């Protein structure tokens, strides 16, 4: 993969570092948890109204865990397959591409999402590869043939801002 796709002056196209990837992952985990919690309460309310009795979905031993796993899979796989990024990745300016720099496919996004738990095994050694490898690919990236790169050029954005007619000059 050619690490720099931009003009050579910014980060766009460079492999994303461990801190940025961790921040994106934390944002995604928070969104997954919040959406799941709110969705669960809405589902309980709707079912209680429709069935005319109190419904508590979290009283089941397995249902909440299975539902959370399905929701997390959908949240991670669908946006990655469609746009190459999750909400967390978009927030910090990251994008998933193939190892050779092409756009990511839906099939590869499914493989990457299914392989993600493997990176957590053995004390998260799959994530240690981000620090150890020059291309900063974790175990699930290697399995799916993906790489995570910076998707915005901060310097170019600043230059566009400064060249706009409404920009304030110091």
C-alpha positions, -999 to +999 in steps of 0.1 A: +000+000+000+012+035-007+011+051+027+006+087+015-022+093-010-024+131-005+000+158-015+026+145+008+021+172+034-005+156+057-015+124+074-040+112+048-033+076+038-007+070+065-012+040+087-032+049+119-014+046+152-025+027+183-037+057+203-060+070+175-073+035+168-079+030+206-098+062+208-120+053+178-127+019+194-137+034+227-161+058+210-176+028+191-179+008+224-197+037+240-221+041+211-228+003+210-235+003+247-257+034+247-277+024+216-282-011+230-293+002+264-317+027+249-330+002+223-336-024+250-356+000+271-377+011+240-383-026+231-394-034+267-418-004+267-433-013+233-437-049+242-452-040+276-478-018+258-486-043+231-488-073+255-505-054+283-480-068+309-447-059+323-418-072+300-382-073+312-359-086+285-328-085+308-342-112+330-333-138+305-300-155+310-289-156+273-311-132+253-293-100+263-259-114+255-269-128+221-287-095+213-257-075+222-234-096+202-257-093+171-260-055+176-222-051+180-216-072+148-242-051+128-228-018+142-192-027+133-197-046+100-223-026+082-208+009+082-173-006+077-186-025+046-205+005+033-182+034+039-150+019+053-155+034+088-176+032+119-188+063+138-158+062+161-134+060+131-152+089+114-149+110+146-111+106+147-105+106+110-098+070+102-108+046+074-104+009+067-090+000+034-076-032+019-039-039+026-030-025-009-050+007-004-082-001-023-117+006-009-129-020+016-157-044+006-187-057+026-174-093+025-140-082+039-159-061+066-177-092+077-145-112+079-128-084+098-156-081+123-158-119+129-120-119+134-120-090+159-125-112+190-094-131+181-073-100+187-085-100+223-074-136+230-042-142+250-041-109+268-049-089+237-018-100+218-036-095+185-036-057+192+001-057+202+008-062+165-003-026+159+027-014+179+051-041+166+044-040+128+054-012+105+020-012+088+002-011+122-021-040+113-037-060+142-044-097+139-080-091+126-066-068+100-041-095+088-069-120+087-092-097+067-065-082+045-072-047+058-053-017+070-065+014+090-053+047+077-059+084+084-087+096+061-083+133+064-056+158+057-055+183+085-030+206+068-050+206+036-082+214+056-064+243+073-051+256+040-086+255+025-100+274+056-073+300+053-079+305+016-117+310+021-129+346+017-146+346+051-115+334+071-102+358+097-066+368+092-044+371+123 
